[in-house]
Amino acid sequence: MSILMTGGGTGGHLAIIKAVKEQLILRHAQESVAEPFEVIYVGSTKGQDKMWFEKDEDFFHKYFFETRGVVNQGTLGKIKSLFMMASATFKAMKLIRKHKVKVVFSVGGFSAAPMAFAAKLSRTPLVIHEQNAALGSLNKLLKPYATHFISSYLDESPIKAYPIKDIFFKNAYVRMEVKTVIFMGGSQGAKAINALALKMAPELKKRGIKIIHQAGEKNVEEVKKSYEDLEIEAEVFGFTTKLAAYMYEADFAIARSGASTLWELSATALPTLFIPYPYAASDHQYHNAQFLVEKKLAWIMREEALEKDKVLALLDEELSVVSKGLMDVVKEDGSKKIAQLLLGIVQ
């Protein structure tokens, strides 16, 4: 029997796959299941899918289809993308039969489309996790056909807890004062956050505040050189597997508001100023952050409204109140509950 996990393109999608996968492996080891058990991953050759999972030995099989997004393409580009998706869906149908897939777990993104459609066509149970406050286009389309539709933002969701790794909860503690600031633009980087960090750096140095900066793979050397020119020490990196440790070290974060990043920061009880990616589909990063802002557990600024002095002023806020509040906003059993649900369908 097999559980097939699909979706990706961005780190937010893939972080969920990773968290739930680890719980599946753990829970299967703890439970007696008569049949052999396999976890399979299907993603795309585009995006970050291969970087995350090509060498992940927890998956019994990994497949990467030639697919790409349909949105933001010209007419010919859309036609080509749809043709690639149709071809991949045909291959996905074969995989379901070959591996005797009992349930497909989809986190959305263009990487998920072929397997999600194949699940529907083959009448294989489909469990969807929607990360964002604003539904993604694929998940919105498939929601009526899902066996279960999971979202931390929807009252009707069977599971409200967000699936993130336990390490983020273990690293939680109340921040009392700012000794370290972390700037997080994601592994791809964010020009606005990079520029803000460099503007703030001289004042942070005066205050004796350490800088941790995720500048993006393409921007690392340029940003490092900028800090050197300012004669300021900073820990600068692009993609990393040590993000939980960096968050643990920090007392305040300035970050994009992709769903996984938002909930990981919340689980770590790290007060954060969110700067939403302005071109996110349906402006979902803004709505993600607004969920916390309305509870007075975060701050939000649009890129065009960023001002160094306003951001620096946040460092003097009563951060302990926000930090304590974050400990109650996200529960730590999201990935465990999803793993239990998937195993229940299989068994």
C-alpha positions in Angstrom: 0.0 0.0 0.0 1.2 3.5 -0.7 0.5 7.1 0.4 1.4 9.5 -2.4 2.4 13.1 -1.5 2.3 15.8 -4.2 2.8 19.5 -4.6 5.5 22.1 -4.4 7.1 24.7 -6.4 7.8 26.9 -3.3 9.4 26.1 0.0 6.0 26.8 1.8 4.4 23.9 0.0 7.4 21.6 0.4 7.8 22.3 4.2 4.4 20.8 4.7 5.2 17.7 2.7 8.4 17.3 4.8 6.7 17.8 8.1 3.8 15.3 7.4 6.1 12.8 5.8 8.3 12.7 8.9 5.2 12.0 11.0 4.0 9.3 8.6 7.3 7.5 8.9 7.3 7.8 12.7 3.7 6.8 13.2 4.0 3.9 10.9 6.9 2.6 12.9 4.8 2.8 16.0 1.7 1.1 14.7 1.3 -2.4 13.5 0.2 -2.5 9.8 0.1 -5.8 8.1 0.9 -4.7 4.6 4.2 -3.2 3.4 4.0 0.6 3.6 5.4 3.1 1.1 5.5 6.9 1.0 5.9 8.3 -2.5 6.6 11.9 -3.7 5.6 13.4 -7.0 6.6 16.9 -7.9 7.9 19.0 -10.8 11.2 19.6 -12.5 10.5 23.3 -12.0 10.6 25.2 -8.7 12.4 23.9 -5.7 11.0 20.3 -5.7 14.1 18.5 -6.7 16.3 20.6 -4.4 14.2 19.5 -1.4 13.4 15.9 -2.1 15.6 14.3 -4.9 18.0 12.9 -2.3 15.4 12.3 0.4 15.7 8.6 1.3 12.5 8.6 3.4 10.5 8.4 0.1 10.4 4.9 -1.5 10.0 6.5 -4.9 10.3 10.1 -6.2 9.0 11.3 -9.6 9.5 14.8 -11.1 7.2 15.6 -14.0 7.8 18.2 -16.7 5.2 20.7 -15.6 5.0 24.4 -15.0 2.4 27.0 -13.8 -0.4 28.2 -16.0 -1.0 31.6 -14.3 1.0 34.6 -15.6 1.6 32.9 -18.9 0.8 34.3 -22.4 -1.8 32.5 -24.5 0.7 30.2 -26.2 2.4 29.7 -22.8 -0.9 28.7 -21.2 -1.6 26.2 -24.0 1.8 24.6 -23.6 1.5 24.4 -19.8 -1.9 22.8 -20.1 -0.5 20.3 -22.6 2.3 19.4 -20.2 -0.2 19.0 -17.4 -2.4 16.7 -19.4 0.6 14.5 -20.4 1.7 14.4 -16.7 -1.8 13.5 -15.6 -1.7 10.5 -17.9 1.6 9.4 -16.3 0.1 10.0 -12.8 -2.8 7.7 -13.5 -0.2 4.9 -14.3 1.6 5.6 -11.0 -1.6 5.2 -9.0 -2.1 1.8 -10.5 1.5 0.8 -10.4 2.0 1.6 -6.7 -1.5 0.7 -5.6 -1.9 4.2 -4.1 -4.6 4.3 -1.4 -4.6 8.1 -0.8 -3.2 11.2 -2.4 -2.1 14.1 -0.2 -1.8 17.4 -2.1 -0.5 20.7 -0.8 -1.3 22.6 -4.0 0.9 24.5 -6.4 1.3 23.6 -10.1 3.4 20.6 -9.0 0.3 19.0 -7.5 -2.0 19.4 -10.5 -1.3 16.1 -12.4 -1.6 13.8 -9.3 -4.6 15.7 -7.9 -6.5 15.4 -11.2 -5.4 11.7 -11.5 -6.8 11.0 -8.0 -10.1 12.5 -9.0 -10.2 10.6 -12.3 -9.3 7.3 -10.6 -11.6 7.8 -7.6 -8.6 7.6 -5.2 -9.2 9.5 -2.0 -7.8 13.0 -2.2 -6.7 15.0 0.9 -5.9 18.6 0.3 -4.0 21.0 2.6 -4.4 24.7 1.8 -1.7 26.8 3.4 -3.0 30.3 2.8 -5.9 32.4 4.0 -6.8 33.0 0.3 -7.4 29.7 -1.4 -5.0 28.8 -4.3 -6.6 28.3 -7.7 -6.0 24.6 -7.9 -7.2 23.9 -4.4 -10.3 26.1 -4.9 -11.1 24.0 -8.1 -10.6 20.7 -6.4 -12.1 21.5 -2.9 -15.6 20.1 -3.8 -14.0 16.7 -4.8 -11.6 16.3 -1.8 -12.2 13.6 0.7 -10.9 16.1 3.3 -9.9 19.8 2.9 -7.6 21.1 5.6 -6.9 24.7 6.4 -5.9 26.5 9.5 -8.1 29.5 8.5 -11.4 27.7 7.8 -13.8 26.9 10.7 -15.0 23.8 8.9 -11.6 22.3 8.6 -11.3 18.8 10.2 -7.8 19.8 11.4 -7.0 23.4 12.4 -3.4 23.0 13.6 -0.8 23.9 11.0 1.7 21.1 10.0 5.1 22.2 10.9 8.1 20.4 12.4 8.3 19.9 16.1 11.6 21.6 16.4 9.9 25.0 16.0 7.8 24.4 19.0 10.7 23.0 21.0 12.6 26.3 20.2 9.8 28.6 21.6 10.6 31.0 24.4 9.5 34.5 25.4 11.5 37.3 23.9 12.2 40.1 26.4 14.5 42.4 24.4 16.1 42.5 21.0 19.6 41.3 20.8 19.4 39.7 17.4 17.3 40.5 14.3 16.7 38.1 11.5 15.8 39.3 8.0 14.0 36.5 5.9 13.4 37.0 2.2 13.2 33.2 1.6 15.7 31.1 -0.3 15.0 33.1 -3.5 15.5 36.4 -1.6 13.5 39.6 -1.5 15.0 42.9 -2.8 12.9 45.1 -0.5 13.9 43.2 2.6 17.6 43.1 1.5 17.5 46.9 1.0 15.7 47.5 4.3 18.3 45.4 6.2 21.2 47.4 4.8 19.5 50.7 5.7 18.9 49.5 9.2 22.3 47.9 9.7 24.3 51.0 10.9 21.7 51.7 13.6 21.5 48.0 14.6 25.3 48.1 15.0 25.1 51.1 17.3 22.6 49.3 19.5 24.8 46.2 19.6 22.1 44.1 17.8 23.4 41.1 15.8 22.1 40.6 12.2 21.1 37.3 10.6 20.1 37.7 7.0 18.6 35.3 4.5 19.4 37.2 1.4 18.5 34.6 -1.3 20.9 32.3 -3.2 21.4 34.8 -6.1 22.1 37.7 -3.8 24.4 36.3 -1.1 27.7 37.6 -2.5 26.3 41.1 -3.3 24.7 41.5 0.2 27.8 40.2 1.9 29.9 42.8 0.0 27.5 45.5 1.1 27.9 44.6 4.7 31.7 44.6 4.3 31.6 48.0 2.8 29.6 49.2 5.8 32.1 47.5 8.1 29.3 45.6 9.7 29.4 41.9 10.7 26.3 39.9 9.6 25.5 36.2 9.1 24.3 36.1 5.5 23.0 33.0 3.6 20.6 31.9 0.9 19.1 28.4 1.1 19.6 26.7 4.5 18.5 23.7 6.4 19.2 25.5 9.7 16.4 28.0 9.6 14.9 26.7 12.9 18.2 27.3 14.7 18.4 30.8 13.2 14.9 31.6 14.4 15.7 30.3 17.8 18.7 32.7 18.0 16.6 35.8 16.9 14.5 38.1 19.0 12.7 39.9 16.2 12.0 38.9 12.6 11.4 40.8 9.4 10.0 38.4 6.8 7.7 37.6 3.9 4.4 36.1 5.0 4.2 32.8 3.1 2.1 30.5 5.2 4.8 28.1 6.4 7.2 30.9 7.3 4.4 32.6 9.2 3.4 29.6 11.3 7.1 28.5 11.9 7.8 32.0 13.3 4.6 31.8 15.4 5.5 28.4 16.7 8.9 29.7 17.7 7.1 32.6 19.5 9.2 35.1 17.5 7.6 38.6 17.1 7.6 39.5 13.4 7.1 42.4 11.0 5.6 40.9 7.9 6.3 42.4 4.5 4.0 40.5 2.0 5.2 39.6 -1.4 3.2 42.1 -3.5 2.7 39.8 -6.5 1.4 36.8 -4.6 -1.7 35.2 -6.1 -4.9 36.8 -4.6 -2.6 38.8 -2.4 -2.5 35.8 -0.1 0.6 36.8 1.8 -1.1 40.0 3.0 -4.2 38.0 4.2 -1.9 35.4 5.9 -0.2 38.2 7.9 -3.5 40.0 8.6 -4.7 36.9 10.4 -2.1 37.5 13.1 -2.2 41.3 12.9 -5.9 41.3 13.8 -5.0 39.4 17.0 -2.3 42.0 17.8 0.4 39.3 17.4 2.3 40.7 14.5 2.9 43.9 12.4 2.5 44.3 8.7 3.9 46.9 6.2 3.5 47.0 2.4 6.8 47.3 0.5 5.9 50.8 -0.7 5.3 52.0 2.8 8.5 50.7 4.3 10.4 53.3 6.4 13.5 52.5 8.3 12.6 54.6 11.4 9.1 53.1 11.7 10.6 49.6 11.6 13.3 50.5 14.1 10.6 51.8 16.4 9.0 48.3 16.5 12.1 47.0 18.3 11.1 49.1 21.3 7.6 47.6 21.5 6.5 45.3 24.4 7.7 42.2 22.6 7.1 39.8 25.5 3.3 40.3 25.3 3.4 39.4 21.6 5.8 36.5 22.1 3.6 35.0 24.9 0.5 35.4 22.7 2.1 33.6 19.8 2.5 30.5 22.0 -1.2 30.0 22.1 -2.1 30.8 18.4 -0.7 27.6 16.8 -0.9 24.1 18.2 1.9 21.6 17.7 0.0 18.5 16.5 -0.9 19.6 13.0 1.5 17.2 11.1 0.7 14.4 13.5 -3.1 14.7 13.0 -2.7 14.8 9.2 -0.5 11.7 9.3 -3.1 9.9 11.5 -5.9 10.9 9.0 -3.9 9.6 6.0 -3.0 6.3 7.8 -6.7 5.9 8.8 -7.7 6.1 5.1 -5.0 3.6 4.1 -5.9 1.1 6.8 
